[in-house]
Amino acid sequence: MLPGEITRRCEEVLRRVPGHVTVLAAVKGRGPEEIRAAIRAGIHHVGENYVQEAERKRPLVPEPASWHMIGRLQRNKAHRALGVFDWLQTLDSLPLAQRLERLLSQQERDLPVLVQVNIGREPQKAGLLPEDAPEFVRKVAGLPHLRVRGLMAIPPIPRRPEDSRPYFREMRRLFEELAAEKIPGVAMEVLSMGMSADWEVAVDEGATMVRLGTLLFGPRP
Ligand SMILES: *Cc1c(COP(=O)(O)O)cnc(C)c1O
């Protein structure tokens, strides 16, 4: 899609999304020029699903933005991921957390992370089952260089936007439950849920970040 059209779409979305909700541009399959247009339009968070794609594109995008890993991260790519991402939204395993902790401690830096929850209990999907999330968050809280900043979820693909509402509602409940625990070192600030098809329902149910691809960039090539 032409940069001008992307700018127009991004500006329109930013007008519609309430001020307390952060828009993240999901950029899988999009080129550097498309990403640059989104950032210039005022979107400051970029989400990529693959380490290798982020490594290729980020050097071609000079505009300042935070880059978030929103795809599954394999443990053997942890080191490369730290080289190119500012946030990890898909933390869901202790071995990965421990590997990251070791690398971060060597590099003397912290990494903000979201814990991914498999809210639809889909066998093929990443993320912790909701009942396992609190114990996992408590364990990650003990790793000083990983900063848990919230939760992320990808509910089952909805036929209609309303199909996602019960999942979003359950995520918000879990988010508030964990916030109320006041676990030292954990800040429940970001609830990342809602994509192009259902972002309005997500905002309605308390999302603080929506991840949008198609709505900003058009259908994927
Ligand atoms: C692709 C993707 C999105 C955006 O999807 P759209 O339906 O194009 O808005 C959001 N989150 C994740 C994790 C994705 O992989």
Ligand as a Chemical Component Dictionary entry (heavy atoms), coordinates in Angstrom:
data_LIG
# 
_chem_comp.id                   LIG 
_chem_comp.type                 NON-POLYMER 
_chem_comp.pdbx_formal_charge   0 
_chem_comp.three_letter_code    LIG 
# 
loop_
_chem_comp_atom.comp_id 
_chem_comp_atom.atom_id 
_chem_comp_atom.alt_atom_id 
_chem_comp_atom.type_symbol 
_chem_comp_atom.charge 
_chem_comp_atom.model_Cartn_x 
_chem_comp_atom.model_Cartn_y 
_chem_comp_atom.model_Cartn_z 
_chem_comp_atom.pdbx_ordinal 
LIG C1 C1 C 0 -0.694 -10.325 12.681 1  
LIG C2 C2 C 0 -0.870 -10.074 14.120 2  
LIG C3 C3 C 0 -1.663 -9.027  14.587 3  
LIG C4 C4 C 0 -2.444 -8.101  13.671 4  
LIG O1 O1 O 0 -3.418 -8.794  12.947 5  
LIG P1 P1 P 0 -4.480 -8.016  12.026 6  
LIG O2 O2 O 0 -5.656 -8.919  12.026 7  
LIG O3 O3 O 0 -3.847 -7.890  10.685 8  
LIG O4 O4 O 0 -4.760 -6.717  12.663 9  
LIG C5 C5 C 0 -1.725 -8.831  15.950 10 
LIG N1 N1 N 0 -1.079 -9.627  16.818 11 
LIG C6 C6 C 0 -0.317 -10.655 16.420 12 
LIG C7 C7 C 0 0.382  -11.486 17.425 13 
LIG C8 C8 C 0 -0.192 -10.911 15.051 14 
LIG O5 O5 O 0 0.565  -11.948 14.659 15 
# 
loop_
_chem_comp_bond.comp_id 
_chem_comp_bond.atom_id_1 
_chem_comp_bond.atom_id_2 
_chem_comp_bond.value_order 
_chem_comp_bond.pdbx_ordinal 
LIG C1 C2 SING 1  
LIG C2 C3 SING 2  
LIG C2 C8 DOUB 3  
LIG C3 C4 SING 4  
LIG C3 C5 DOUB 5  
LIG C4 O1 SING 6  
LIG O1 P1 SING 7  
LIG P1 O2 DOUB 8  
LIG P1 O3 SING 9  
LIG P1 O4 SING 10 
LIG C5 N1 SING 11 
LIG N1 C6 DOUB 12 
LIG C6 C7 SING 13 
LIG C6 C8 SING 14 
LIG C8 O5 SING 15 
# 
